[in-house]
C-alpha cells in the first residue's frame, strides 16, 4: 500500500489501521497456548487444541474499539461493494 492511499482515509480509520494488530496479537496468543505441545497424535487433536485455545483467547477480548460506530460507517462508504452482503 502506498502512503498516499493511506491518507485518503479519515483520521479514525487511519488510527484503526496503524494501532490495531489484531491478527498478529491473535497469533501470538494462539502460539502461547499451543507451543507447549509440539506433537499431536491426530488432526482432531490439533483442532481441539486450537479450538480450546480460541475459547481462552476470546475471554480476554473485552475492550471495544473507540469510535467504532463512526469507523464502521466510514468503512461502509469506502468499501460499499464489500458490505452489500453483510446484514
N, CA, C and O atoms as CSV, one atom per row, in Angstrom:
chain,resi,resn,atom,element,x,y,z
A,1,UNK,N,N,0.847,-1.174,0.000
A,1,UNK,CA,C,0.000,0.000,0.000
A,1,UNK,C,C,0.893,1.237,0.000
A,1,UNK,O,O,1.848,1.334,0.770
A,2,UNK,N,N,0.569,2.157,-0.859
A,2,UNK,CA,C,1.322,3.393,-0.923
A,2,UNK,C,C,0.860,4.338,0.187
A,2,UNK,O,O,-0.283,4.275,0.638
A,3,UNK,N,N,1.755,5.201,0.612
A,3,UNK,CA,C,1.437,6.134,1.690
A,3,UNK,C,C,0.287,7.057,1.303
A,3,UNK,O,O,-0.543,7.395,2.147
A,4,UNK,N,N,0.228,7.469,0.041
A,4,UNK,CA,C,-0.860,8.363,-0.383
A,4,UNK,C,C,-2.219,7.669,-0.258
A,4,UNK,O,O,-3.218,8.330,0.023
A,5,UNK,N,N,-2.273,6.369,-0.459
A,5,UNK,CA,C,-3.519,5.611,-0.287
A,5,UNK,C,C,-3.958,5.650,1.166
A,5,UNK,O,O,-5.147,5.786,1.456
A,6,UNK,N,N,-3.022,5.535,2.061
A,6,UNK,CA,C,-3.295,5.572,3.499
A,6,UNK,C,C,-3.965,6.888,3.894
A,6,UNK,O,O,-4.892,6.891,4.704
A,7,UNK,N,N,-3.508,7.992,3.335
A,7,UNK,CA,C,-4.025,9.304,3.725
A,7,UNK,C,C,-5.368,9.652,3.101
A,7,UNK,O,O,-5.938,10.692,3.430
A,8,UNK,N,N,-5.889,8.818,2.215
A,8,UNK,CA,C,-7.214,9.111,1.657
A,8,UNK,C,C,-8.323,8.757,2.648
A,8,UNK,O,O,-9.466,9.180,2.478
A,9,UNK,N,N,-7.986,7.980,3.686
A,9,UNK,CA,C,-8.976,7.599,4.687
A,9,UNK,C,C,-9.059,8.648,5.791
A,9,UNK,O,O,-8.082,9.348,6.055
A,10,UNK,N,N,-10.236,8.762,6.448
A,10,UNK,CA,C,-10.383,9.689,7.571
A,10,UNK,C,C,-9.475,9.292,8.747
A,10,UNK,O,O,-9.003,8.158,8.826
A,11,UNK,N,N,-9.247,10.230,9.640
A,11,UNK,CA,C,-8.346,10.030,10.773
A,11,UNK,C,C,-8.714,8.810,11.610
A,11,UNK,O,O,-7.829,8.061,12.024
A,12,UNK,N,N,-10.007,8.598,11.869
A,12,UNK,CA,C,-10.412,7.456,12.698
A,12,UNK,C,C,-10.012,6.124,12.060
A,12,UNK,O,O,-9.551,5.214,12.750
A,13,UNK,N,N,-10.188,6.014,10.755
A,13,UNK,CA,C,-9.828,4.785,10.050
A,13,UNK,C,C,-8.313,4.612,10.041
A,13,UNK,O,O,-7.816,3.503,10.240
A,14,UNK,N,N,-7.589,5.680,9.814
A,14,UNK,CA,C,-6.122,5.600,9.821
A,14,UNK,C,C,-5.624,5.149,11.189
A,14,UNK,O,O,-4.705,4.335,11.276
A,15,UNK,N,N,-6.218,5.667,12.249
A,15,UNK,CA,C,-5.825,5.259,13.599
A,15,UNK,C,C,-6.084,3.771,13.796
A,15,UNK,O,O,-5.252,3.064,14.364
A,16,UNK,N,N,-7.228,3.294,13.332
A,16,UNK,CA,C,-7.553,1.873,13.441
A,16,UNK,C,C,-6.520,1.035,12.694
A,16,UNK,O,O,-6.099,-0.011,13.188
A,17,UNK,N,N,-6.113,1.481,11.523
A,17,UNK,CA,C,-5.155,0.726,10.712
A,17,UNK,C,C,-3.811,0.610,11.415
A,17,UNK,O,O,-3.253,-0.484,11.492
A,18,UNK,N,N,-3.285,1.700,11.925
A,18,UNK,CA,C,-1.929,1.621,12.480
A,18,UNK,C,C,-1.880,1.225,13.946
A,18,UNK,O,O,-0.794,0.933,14.446
A,19,UNK,N,N,-2.984,1.200,14.652
A,19,UNK,CA,C,-2.933,0.816,16.061
A,19,UNK,C,C,-3.466,-0.583,16.327
A,19,UNK,O,O,-3.265,-1.119,17.417
A,20,UNK,N,N,-4.131,-1.177,15.369
A,20,UNK,CA,C,-4.724,-2.486,15.586
A,20,UNK,C,C,-3.897,-3.553,14.889
A,20,UNK,O,O,-3.808,-3.578,13.661
A,21,UNK,N,N,-3.306,-4.415,15.661
A,21,UNK,CA,C,-2.581,-5.563,15.136
A,21,UNK,C,C,-3.295,-6.819,15.601
A,21,UNK,O,O,-2.686,-7.717,16.184
A,22,UNK,N,N,-4.587,-6.871,15.337
A,22,UNK,CA,C,-5.417,-7.947,15.866
A,22,UNK,C,C,-4.954,-9.323,15.414
A,22,UNK,O,O,-4.907,-10.257,16.214
A,23,UNK,N,N,-4.618,-9.453,14.159
A,23,UNK,CA,C,-4.216,-10.768,13.654
A,23,UNK,C,C,-2.911,-11.202,14.300
A,23,UNK,O,O,-2.776,-12.347,14.731
A,24,UNK,N,N,-1.942,-10.277,14.367
A,24,UNK,CA,C,-0.661,-10.615,14.984
A,24,UNK,C,C,-0.835,-10.945,16.458
A,24,UNK,O,O,-0.213,-11.880,16.962
A,25,UNK,N,N,-1.672,-10.186,17.150
A,25,UNK,CA,C,-1.925,-10.453,18.564
A,25,UNK,C,C,-2.610,-11.791,18.771
A,25,UNK,O,O,-2.285,-12.530,19.700
A,26,UNK,N,N,-3.564,-12.099,17.893
A,26,UNK,CA,C,-4.248,-13.385,17.983
A,26,UNK,C,C,-3.264,-14.530,17.783
A,26,UNK,O,O,-3.279,-15.500,18.540
A,27,UNK,N,N,-2.406,-14.422,16.766
A,27,UNK,CA,C,-1.419,-15.475,16.512
A,27,UNK,C,C,-0.453,-15.626,17.684
A,27,UNK,O,O,-0.079,-16.742,18.044
A,28,UNK,N,N,-0.055,-14.516,18.269
A,28,UNK,CA,C,0.857,-14.565,19.418
A,28,UNK,C,C,0.204,-15.308,20.578
A,28,UNK,O,O,0.833,-16.157,21.209
A,29,UNK,N,N,-1.045,-14.992,20.856
A,29,UNK,CA,C,-1.741,-15.667,21.949
A,29,UNK,C,C,-1.994,-17.140,21.634
A,29,UNK,O,O,-1.893,-17.992,22.516
A,30,UNK,N,N,-2.320,-17.435,20.383
A,30,UNK,CA,C,-2.545,-18.824,19.993
A,30,UNK,C,C,-1.270,-19.640,20.169
A,30,UNK,O,O,-1.319,-20.771,20.654
A,31,UNK,N,N,-0.139,-19.080,19.782
A,31,UNK,CA,C,1.139,-19.785,19.969
A,31,UNK,C,C,1.443,-19.993,21.447
A,31,UNK,O,O,2.008,-21.016,21.835
A,32,UNK,N,N,1.064,-19.016,22.269
A,32,UNK,CA,C,1.291,-19.140,23.710
A,32,UNK,C,C,0.598,-20.386,24.256
A,32,UNK,O,O,1.152,-21.092,25.099
A,33,UNK,N,N,-0.611,-20.651,23.776
A,33,UNK,CA,C,-1.365,-21.803,24.259
A,33,UNK,C,C,-0.930,-23.119,23.626
A,33,UNK,O,O,-1.053,-24.176,24.245
A,34,UNK,N,N,-0.426,-23.063,22.400
A,34,UNK,CA,C,-0.137,-24.313,21.691
A,34,UNK,C,C,1.347,-24.676,21.643
A,34,UNK,O,O,1.685,-25.784,21.227
A,35,UNK,N,N,2.234,-23.783,22.054
A,35,UNK,CA,C,3.669,-24.056,21.893
A,35,UNK,C,C,4.191,-25.157,22.831
A,35,UNK,O,O,5.220,-25.770,22.549
A,36,UNK,N,N,3.502,-25.404,23.918
A,36,UNK,CA,C,3.984,-26.415,24.861
A,36,UNK,C,C,3.843,-27.829,24.302
A,36,UNK,O,O,4.538,-28.749,24.733
A,37,UNK,N,N,2.952,-27.990,23.356
A,37,UNK,CA,C,2.743,-29.315,22.758
A,37,UNK,C,C,3.284,-29.267,21.330
A,37,UNK,O,O,2.740,-28.561,20.481
A,38,UNK,N,N,4.339,-30.009,21.070
A,38,UNK,CA,C,4.963,-29.960,19.750
A,38,UNK,C,C,4.489,-31.054,18.815
A,38,UNK,O,O,4.610,-30.915,17.597
A,39,UNK,N,N,3.956,-32.132,19.351
A,39,UNK,CA,C,3.485,-33.239,18.516
A,39,UNK,C,C,2.057,-33.579,18.925
A,39,UNK,O,O,1.760,-33.785,20.102
A,40,UNK,N,N,1.176,-33.634,17.921
A,40,UNK,CA,C,-0.207,-34.020,18.162
A,40,UNK,C,C,-0.441,-35.387,17.528
A,40,UNK,O,O,-0.001,-35.622,16.403
A,41,UNK,N,N,-1.123,-36.291,18.223
A,41,UNK,CA,C,-1.305,-37.644,17.689
A,41,UNK,C,C,-2.209,-37.712,16.455
A,41,UNK,O,O,-2.024,-38.573,15.596
A,42,UNK,N,N,-3.197,-36.796,16.366
A,42,UNK,CA,C,-4.123,-36.813,15.225
A,42,UNK,C,C,-4.469,-35.386,14.822
A,42,UNK,O,O,-4.212,-34.434,15.559
A,43,UNK,N,N,-5.054,-35.260,13.639
A,43,UNK,CA,C,-5.535,-33.949,13.195
A,43,UNK,C,C,-6.649,-33.445,14.112
A,43,UNK,O,O,-6.770,-32.245,14.358
A,44,UNK,N,N,-7.448,-34.361,14.606
A,44,UNK,CA,C,-8.532,-33.988,15.524
A,44,UNK,C,C,-7.968,-33.382,16.809
A,44,UNK,O,O,-8.560,-32.455,17.362
A,45,UNK,N,N,-6.845,-33.887,17.287
A,45,UNK,CA,C,-6.207,-33.340,18.488
A,45,UNK,C,C,-5.742,-31.914,18.248
A,45,UNK,O,O,-5.829,-31.073,19.142
A,46,UNK,N,N,-5.251,-31.636,17.051
A,46,UNK,CA,C,-4.840,-30.267,16.702
A,46,UNK,C,C,-6.057,-29.355,16.712
A,46,UNK,O,O,-6.023,-28.268,17.289
A,47,UNK,N,N,-7.129,-29.799,16.072
A,47,UNK,CA,C,-8.356,-28.988,16.020
A,47,UNK,C,C,-8.884,-28.678,17.422
A,47,UNK,O,O,-9.274,-27.547,17.711
A,48,UNK,N,N,-8.892,-29.676,18.271
A,48,UNK,CA,C,-9.381,-29.474,19.640
A,48,UNK,C,C,-8.500,-28.498,20.406
A,48,UNK,O,O,-8.998,-27.638,21.132
A,49,UNK,N,N,-7.202,-28.635,20.243
A,49,UNK,CA,C,-6.273,-27.739,20.933
A,49,UNK,C,C,-6.464,-26.296,20.475
A,49,UNK,O,O,-6.500,-25.377,21.293
A,50,UNK,N,N,-6.584,-26.106,19.170
A,50,UNK,CA,C,-6.789,-24.749,18.640
A,50,UNK,C,C,-8.145,-24.209,19.093
A,50,UNK,O,O,-8.247,-23.048,19.489
A,51,UNK,N,N,-9.170,-25.030,19.039
A,51,UNK,CA,C,-10.499,-24.601,19.468
A,51,UNK,C,C,-10.488,-24.145,20.929
A,51,UNK,O,O,-10.993,-23.070,21.251
A,52,UNK,N,N,-9.919,-24.953,21.799
A,52,UNK,CA,C,-9.870,-24.602,23.223
A,52,UNK,C,C,-9.014,-23.359,23.455
A,52,UNK,O,O,-9.312,-22.550,24.334
A,53,UNK,N,N,-7.960,-23.211,22.674
A,53,UNK,CA,C,-7.120,-22.016,22.783
A,53,UNK,C,C,-7.911,-20.778,22.400
A,53,UNK,O,O,-7.826,-19.749,23.071
A,54,UNK,N,N,-8.680,-20.874,21.325
A,54,UNK,CA,C,-9.502,-19.744,20.879
A,54,UNK,C,C,-10.534,-19.384,21.941
A,54,UNK,O,O,-10.814,-18.205,22.160
A,55,UNK,N,N,-11.099,-20.389,22.597
A,55,UNK,CA,C,-12.062,-20.119,23.664
A,55,UNK,C,C,-11.418,-19.297,24.787
A,55,UNK,O,O,-12.038,-18.374,25.316
A,56,UNK,N,N,-10.193,-19.627,25.144
A,56,UNK,CA,C,-9.484,-18.877,26.197
A,56,UNK,C,C,-9.111,-17.472,25.719
A,56,UNK,O,O,-9.229,-16.505,26.472
A,57,UNK,N,N,-8.666,-17.364,24.483
A,57,UNK,CA,C,-8.246,-16.065,23.943
A,57,UNK,C,C,-9.416,-15.100,23.886
A,57,UNK,O,O,-9.268,-13.934,24.252
A,58,UNK,N,N,-10.575,-15.558,23.435
A,58,UNK,CA,C,-11.720,-14.663,23.283
A,58,UNK,C,C,-12.251,-14.159,24.625
A,58,UNK,O,O,-12.946,-13.143,24.662
A,59,UNK,N,N,-11.945,-14.830,25.706
A,59,UNK,CA,C,-12.348,-14.335,27.027
A,59,UNK,C,C,-11.660,-13.005,27.354
A,59,UNK,O,O,-12.178,-12.209,28.136
A,60,UNK,N,N,-10.500,-12.773,26.754
A,60,UNK,CA,C,-9.732,-11.563,27.033
A,60,UNK,C,C,-10.118,-10.397,26.132
A,60,UNK,O,O,-9.658,-9.277,26.350
A,61,UNK,N,N,-10.952,-10.637,25.124
A,61,UNK,CA,C,-11.357,-9.573,24.210
A,61,UNK,C,C,-12.534,-8.818,24.790
A,61,UNK,O,O,-13.688,-9.138,24.506
A,62,UNK,N,N,-12.247,-7.827,25.593
A,62,UNK,CA,C,-13.326,-7.108,26.248
A,62,UNK,C,C,-13.328,-5.619,25.941
A,62,UNK,O,O,-14.315,-4.938,26.220
A,63,UNK,N,N,-12.269,-5.107,25.384
A,63,UNK,CA,C,-12.178,-3.670,25.163
A,63,UNK,C,C,-12.705,-3.306,23.773
A,63,UNK,O,O,-12.160,-3.754,22.764
A,64,UNK,N,N,-13.766,-2.494,23.723
A,64,UNK,CA,C,-14.309,-2.102,22.413
A,64,UNK,C,C,-13.388,-1.094,21.717
A,64,UNK,O,O,-12.594,-0.403,22.354
A,65,UNK,N,N,-13.519,-1.038,20.419
A,65,UNK,CA,C,-12.742,-0.073,19.637
A,65,UNK,C,C,-13.393,1.291,19.777
A,65,UNK,O,O,-14.599,1.437,19.577
A,66,UNK,N,N,-12.594,2.285,20.120
A,66,UNK,CA,C,-13.091,3.647,20.312
A,66,UNK,C,C,-13.650,4.181,18.990
A,66,UNK,O,O,-13.037,4.013,17.935
A,67,UNK,N,N,-14.811,4.821,19.056
A,67,UNK,CA,C,-15.493,5.421,17.898
A,67,UNK,C,C,-15.857,4.390,16.833
A,67,UNK,O,O,-15.833,4.702,15.642
A,68,UNK,N,N,-16.190,3.173,17.243
A,68,UNK,CA,C,-16.461,2.119,16.274
A,68,UNK,C,C,-17.628,2.465,15.352
A,68,UNK,O,O,-17.575,2.165,14.160
A,69,UNK,N,N,-18.665,3.081,15.874
A,69,UNK,CA,C,-19.814,3.447,15.038
A,69,UNK,C,C,-19.414,4.357,13.892
A,69,UNK,O,O,-19.846,4.156,12.756
A,70,UNK,N,N,-18.601,5.348,14.178
A,70,UNK,CA,C,-18.106,6.268,13.151
A,70,UNK,C,C,-17.217,5.528,12.160
A,70,UNK,O,O,-17.340,5.710,10.949
A,71,UNK,N,N,-16.323,4.693,12.679
A,71,UNK,CA,C,-15.375,3.977,11.821
A,71,UNK,C,C,-16.097,3.022,10.884
A,71,UNK,O,O,-15.794,2.988,9.691
A,72,UNK,N,N,-17.046,2.245,11.396
A,72,UNK,CA,C,-17.741,1.288,10.537
A,72,UNK,C,C,-18.545,2.022,9.476
A,72,UNK,O,O,-18.649,1.547,8.345
A,73,UNK,N,N,-19.109,3.161,9.817
A,73,UNK,CA,C,-19.821,3.972,8.825
A,73,UNK,C,C,-18.903,4.441,7.714
A,73,UNK,O,O,-19.272,4.391,6.540
A,74,UNK,N,N,-17.711,4.898,8.071
A,74,UNK,CA,C,-16.748,5.346,7.076
A,74,UNK,C,C,-16.257,4.184,6.213
A,74,UNK,O,O,-16.092,4.334,5.003
A,75,UNK,N,N,-16.024,3.035,6.831
A,75,UNK,CA,C,-15.601,1.866,6.060
A,75,UNK,C,C,-16.690,1.426,5.084
A,75,UNK,O,O,-16.396,0.997,3.969
A,76,UNK,N,N,-17.949,1.537,5.510
A,76,UNK,CA,C,-19.054,1.176,4.625
A,76,UNK,C,C,-19.135,2.112,3.423
A,76,UNK,O,O,-19.554,1.694,2.343
A,77,UNK,N,N,-18.746,3.354,3.595
A,77,UNK,CA,C,-18.715,4.293,2.472
A,77,UNK,C,C,-17.564,3.947,1.529
A,77,UNK,O,O,-17.762,3.884,0.315
A,78,UNK,N,N,-16.375,3.724,2.064
A,78,UNK,CA,C,-15.205,3.438,1.229
A,78,UNK,C,C,-15.282,2.072,0.556
A,78,UNK,O,O,-14.808,1.902,-0.567
A,79,UNK,N,N,-15.876,1.104,1.238
A,79,UNK,CA,C,-15.913,-0.266,0.725
A,79,UNK,C,C,-17.352,-0.749,0.589
A,79,UNK,O,O,-17.696,-1.843,1.035
A,80,UNK,N,N,-18.176,0.070,-0.024
A,80,UNK,CA,C,-19.601,-0.224,-0.159
A,80,UNK,C,C,-19.849,-1.582,-0.813
A,80,UNK,O,O,-20.749,-2.313,-0.399
A,81,UNK,N,N,-19.064,-1.920,-1.825
A,81,UNK,CA,C,-19.265,-3.183,-2.522
A,81,UNK,C,C,-19.003,-4.392,-1.640
A,81,UNK,O,O,-19.542,-5.468,-1.898
A,82,UNK,N,N,-18.189,-4.239,-0.606
A,82,UNK,CA,C,-17.877,-5.354,0.276
A,82,UNK,C,C,-18.896,-5.505,1.396
A,82,UNK,O,O,-18.973,-6.565,2.018
A,83,UNK,N,N,-19.678,-4.466,1.663
A,83,UNK,CA,C,-20.650,-4.519,2.747
A,83,UNK,C,C,-22.061,-4.841,2.257
A,83,UNK,O,O,-22.979,-4.957,3.069
A,84,UNK,N,N,-22.248,-4.984,0.964
A,84,UNK,CA,C,-23.585,-5.264,0.426
A,84,UNK,C,C,-24.149,-6.579,0.920
A,84,UNK,O,O,-25.358,-6.699,1.113
A,85,UNK,N,N,-23.281,-7.580,1.129
A,85,UNK,CA,C,-23.743,-8.905,1.555
A,85,UNK,C,C,-23.811,-9.051,3.060
A,85,UNK,O,O,-24.234,-10.096,3.555
A,86,UNK,N,N,-23.408,-8.035,3.799
A,86,UNK,CA,C,-23.408,-8.096,5.251
A,86,UNK,C,C,-24.697,-7.483,5.766
A,86,UNK,O,O,-25.068,-6.375,5.381
A,87,UNK,N,N,-25.368,-8.206,6.631
A,87,UNK,CA,C,-26.616,-7.657,7.180
A,87,UNK,C,C,-26.559,-7.631,8.676
A,87,UNK,O,O,-27.515,-7.203,9.323
